[in-house]
Amino acid sequence: MIRKRSITLHGHRTSFSVEDPFLDELKTIARKRGLSFAALIAEIDESRPLDSNLSSALRLFVLREFKQAVEEAEEKVLERPAEANVQRNPVS
């Protein structure tokens, strides 16, 4: 369900509308980074293009975070076969 939220950014009230899973993930990301929810939203707002709206910027931010996590996981998986090919001395 899409919910409308209000937040104060740079001394001004603004609102955004995102689906609950995006909102939950934004809160998780903020917590992992040691930021308040409002601070994370402010960072995203400051970095978004002028021609985009805040709601879209928030969704795209979550998407980029997930893509980065997938890429990092894939890199780790690709490193494992090299480790698995290392011959170990059998125990007698």
CORURUR-V575315 format. One record per residue. N is the residue number from 1. PHI is phi as a letter, one per 30 degrees, with the letter a starting at -180 (* if undefined). Layout:
N_PHI / N_PHI
//
This chain:
1_* / 2_d / 3_b / 4_c / 5_b / 6_c / 7_a / 8_c / 9_b / 10_h / 11_i / 12_b / 13_d / 14_b / 15_b / 16_b / 17_b / 18_b / 19_d / 20_e / 21_d / 22_d / 23_d / 24_d / 25_d / 26_d / 27_d / 28_d / 29_d / 30_e / 31_d / 32_d / 33_d / 34_i / 35_c / 36_d / 37_e / 38_d / 39_d / 40_d / 41_d / 42_d / 43_d / 44_d / 45_d / 46_d / 47_c / 48_d / 49_d / 50_d / 51_c / 52_c / 53_c / 54_d / 55_e / 56_d / 57_d / 58_d / 59_d / 60_d / 61_d / 62_d / 63_e / 64_d / 65_d / 66_d / 67_d / 68_d / 69_d / 70_d / 71_d / 72_d / 73_d / 74_d / 75_d / 76_d / 77_d / 78_d / 79_d / 80_d / 81_e / 82_d / 83_d / 84_d / 85_d / 86_d / 87_d / 88_c / 89_d / 90_d / 91_d / 92_c
//
